[in-house]
Amino acid sequence: MDVPFLSLHDVNARLADELKAAAARVIDSGWYILGEELAGFEREFAAWCGTRHAVGTGNGLDALCLVLRAWREMGALVEGDEVIVPANTFIASFLAITENGLRPVPVEPDPLTFNIDPARVEAAIGPRTRVIMPVHLYGQLADMDALAEIAGRRGLLLLEDAAQAHGAIRHGKRAGSFGHAAAFSFFPTKNLGALGDGGAVVTDDERLAACVSALRNYGSEVKYHHPMRGINSRLDEIQAAMLRVKLRYLDADTARRRAIAAQYRDGIAHPGIVLPHVRNEEAHVWHLFVIRSPWRDALQRYLRTLGVQTQVHYPVPPHQQAAYPELADLALPITDRLHAEVLSLPMSPTLTDAQVQRVIAACRSFAEAA
Ligand SMILES: *Cc1c(COP(=O)(O)O)cnc(C)c1O
């Protein structure tokens, strides 16, 4: 039997009875959109993140889009303004920027942590820069002390893409509570995953929360009255009910992820493999366990022959995507190298110690010359 990269079946089977009861509750209620389950989840998730507000959305991309869109409605951004974004991220971070008529300014990461390099952020700030959008990549908080200091001093908005980092902690604060706003995804593979699409915006800013809340619902606060041109992107009642169940188990799941990461970090000693660098244990929730190797493709093929499933996050950086020909000429050598070297090992709270040890043994037996 293979060691699965991530078995969503196993993740949700543990909670099947509670999930089915919650789904039955919604089915029987006769109310499926913008109801009690969503209001309850928004209250519980905001409290868990340590923010005043949470607003559920249809997915994580829309959560990011709607924050930028709301800042446009509120007059904080105009078309052509620049958003500083990590060069090495999932395409959604870029799509949210360009969807709003804004310009992405990709900035290279610290190759040790994979997260945006604050010194390079400072250097990238220009007269049109309005927003810094760090991504807590692979579950590790970006350097929010440095980024908040820069944003404060330069008068910039700070938007966390927290899609991979539910519950990562620094100075007692959780991901999503460091910036002016944050976007979460509840895509099924995320640390807090729905059984379908879902997302949320969290913020302490009451006006922003109200604006996002209206924009996700046709730009309407009062039914059939539309002061803004909104979209339809709501977190539906069934998914909110699923997430309320799963939120109660998230801290325990994170603890298990940390224990698995500790085993990997203790066990995988190999001259051809660079282990992930951790600045602070609490600040990482191990959405992914990402190693680097100059022999990445050979290593991935080798692990495959031993029944160890792996993935690459991500094979092509946003600036090299056909969707962004205008970014193709940017020189981003650290990002380019990372995309050629990164490999994600199996990571899930349901992995057994025996499976983790199989992955470790498989890595250790890799002969890079082969
Ligand atoms: C998953 C993800 C998103 C988008 O979330 P969806 O719910 O899939 O739309 C955005 N940013 C990052 C970094 C992600 O990993």
The ligand as an SDF file (V2000), in Angstrom:
LIG
                    3D

 15 15  0  0  0  0  0  0  0  0999 V2000
   -5.6140   27.5980   -1.7650 C   0  0  0  0  0  0  0  0  0  0  0  0
   -5.0090   28.9550   -1.8640 C   0  0  0  0  0  0  0  0  0  0  0  0
   -5.7480   30.0780   -2.2890 C   0  0  0  0  0  0  0  0  0  0  0  0
   -7.1170   29.9980   -2.8980 C   0  0  0  0  0  0  0  0  0  0  0  0
   -8.0650   29.3230   -2.2050 O   0  0  0  0  0  0  0  0  0  0  0  0
   -9.3090   28.6400   -2.9790 P   0  0  0  0  0  0  0  0  0  0  0  0
  -10.2540   28.3580   -1.8690 O   0  0  0  0  0  0  0  0  0  0  0  0
   -8.8070   27.4200   -3.6450 O   0  0  0  0  0  0  0  0  0  0  0  0
   -9.8590   29.6380   -3.9310 O   0  0  0  0  0  0  0  0  0  0  0  0
   -5.1390   31.3130   -2.2420 C   0  0  0  0  0  0  0  0  0  0  0  0
   -3.8750   31.4580   -1.8380 N   0  0  0  0  0  0  0  0  0  0  0  0
   -3.1250   30.4150   -1.4510 C   0  0  0  0  0  0  0  0  0  0  0  0
   -1.7200   30.6490   -0.9940 C   0  0  0  0  0  0  0  0  0  0  0  0
   -3.6590   29.1280   -1.4610 C   0  0  0  0  0  0  0  0  0  0  0  0
   -2.8960   28.0900   -1.0950 O   0  0  0  0  0  0  0  0  0  0  0  0
  1  2  1  0
  2  3  1  0
  2 14  2  0
  3  4  1  0
  3 10  2  0
  4  5  1  0
  5  6  1  0
  6  7  2  0
  6  8  1  0
  6  9  1  0
 10 11  1  0
 11 12  2  0
 12 13  1  0
 12 14  1  0
 14 15  1  0
M  END
$$$$
